[in-house]
Amino acid sequence: MARALIVDDSKFMRKIITDTLVGGGHEVVGEADNGYEALELYKKIHPDFVTMDITMHGKDGMMAVSEIKNIDPDAKIVVVSALSEKTLKLNDSGIKADAYVLKPFEKADLLKKIEDIL
C-alpha cells in the first residue's frame, strides 16, 4: 500500500510498529532512532508517511516533525507517543503532525489513522 519511515528511539517499539504496518499491507522503507536520522532519511527516501516518536535523544520528534514539514509541507506524519495530543499541543501549539496515536496503541487504531491521512 504505502511506504513508511518509522522513527522511535526504542528498537522494540520500532519492531512493534513495523509488524503492525507490514501486517496492514504497508512497506517499511526506513527506520531512525532520532530526529537527525529521521530528517536525513526522509530527504533520501521520500516515504509516503512517517511514524514519529516525540521523546528521543538529540533532536526530538517535535523538532523533526517541524523540519520535515518545512522541507515538504505535504509530508504525512503520525505521532506515536506516550505523550497525549493534548499534552503535546500545550507544550508546542505549532506541532504540525497529521495524526496522533497514544502508546500503548491498538494495531487497528494505528492502521486507521494512517488510512485516514493517506
Beta strands, then each sheet from edge to edge (+ up, - down):
strand 1: 3-7
strand 2: 27-32
strand 3: 49-52
strand 4: 77-81
strand 5: 99-102
sheet 1: 2+ 1+ 3+ 4+ 5+
end
